[in-house]
Amino acid sequence: MQKIEYFNPTITSQGRFEEAISVLERAIQVRILLEAPITAFRGVFDHMQLGDMFSMLGQVDRSIACYEEGLKIQIEALAKRSTRQRNLQV
């Protein structure tokens, strides 16, 4: 079983942005391949951090795409939460 990697902010504080991008992209791909549940927090965090890394490297289009994906995950999670809350009230 492949280990799911988690992002370590120390990498970015050392200016190792390409390495941070690699770690974040692998973590996202492993979760997808393993069909591991991506919690809203984890998915949003990974994509926002990835967007930050691309931004720091001047790759604005890739940065925006990551932010948009993180926002999509957050919207979907909030919609599911709202549905669960409505169902509990019935």
Secondary structure, DSSP 4 states (H G I P E B T S, - for coil): -PPPP---THHHHTT-HHHHHHHHHHHHHHHHHTT----HHHHHHHHHHHHHHHHHTT-HHHHHHHHHHHHHHHHHHHHHHHHHHHHHH-
